[in-house]
Amino acid sequence: MRSVLSISIPPKKLAALKKRAKCEGMTISAYVLSFVDQEENLITEAELLEDLQQGERDLAQGKQRTLGPSDSLEEFFPIKK
């Protein structure tokens, strides 16, 4: 079952929202829901900061590799399934 969400939005922003949704071939609801779905996959600032700090520690300890012409990106960035 679906629920209805009502929001107050200025006319200019509503027009922009309608235009963007139409350009994407979506309804306004689908367009907004796509952003909610995308937001679930974002990392937090704290996670990003920790990743950066870990990278700096790894670099300081000499734990880096150089991508060569015969290397594949998958070796450096394995896809987690």
C-alpha positions in Angstrom: 0.0 0.0 0.0 1.2 3.5 -0.8 1.0 6.6 1.3 0.5 10.2 0.2 3.1 12.9 1.1 2.1 16.5 0.7 4.8 19.1 0.7 4.7 22.9 0.3 7.0 24.1 -2.5 7.3 27.5 -4.1 5.9 27.8 -7.7 9.4 28.3 -9.3 10.8 25.2 -7.6 7.7 23.2 -8.6 8.1 24.2 -12.2 11.8 23.3 -12.2 10.9 19.9 -10.6 8.3 19.2 -13.2 10.7 20.1 -16.0 13.5 17.9 -14.6 11.1 15.0 -14.1 9.8 15.3 -17.6 13.3 15.4 -19.1 14.0 12.2 -17.3 10.8 10.7 -18.5 9.4 10.3 -15.0 6.5 11.5 -13.0 7.3 13.9 -10.2 6.7 11.2 -7.6 9.1 8.8 -9.4 11.7 11.5 -9.8 11.6 12.3 -6.0 11.7 8.7 -5.1 14.8 8.1 -7.3 16.6 10.7 -5.1 15.5 8.9 -1.9 16.8 5.7 -3.3 20.1 7.3 -4.3 20.5 8.8 -0.9 20.5 5.4 0.7 23.7 4.5 -1.2 25.6 7.6 -0.2 28.4 7.4 2.4 28.5 9.7 5.4 31.0 12.5 5.8 32.5 10.5 8.7 32.9 7.4 6.5 34.6 9.5 3.8 36.9 11.1 6.3 37.9 7.7 7.7 38.6 6.5 4.2 40.8 9.5 3.5 42.7 9.1 6.8 43.2 5.4 6.1 44.6 6.3 2.7 47.0 8.8 4.2 48.1 6.1 6.7 48.6 3.6 4.0 50.6 6.1 1.9 52.8 7.0 4.8 53.5 3.3 5.4 54.3 2.7 1.7 51.2 0.7 1.1 50.5 2.0 -2.4 50.5 0.5 -5.9 51.0 2.1 -9.2 48.6 1.3 -12.0 50.6 0.2 -15.1 49.5 -0.1 -18.7 48.9 -3.8 -18.5 46.9 -3.6 -15.2 43.2 -3.7 -15.1 41.1 -1.4 -12.8 39.4 -4.5 -11.3 42.7 -5.4 -9.7 42.8 -2.1 -7.9 39.1 -1.6 -7.3 37.6 -5.1 -6.9 33.8 -5.0 -7.1 32.1 -6.4 -4.0 29.1 -8.5 -4.8 
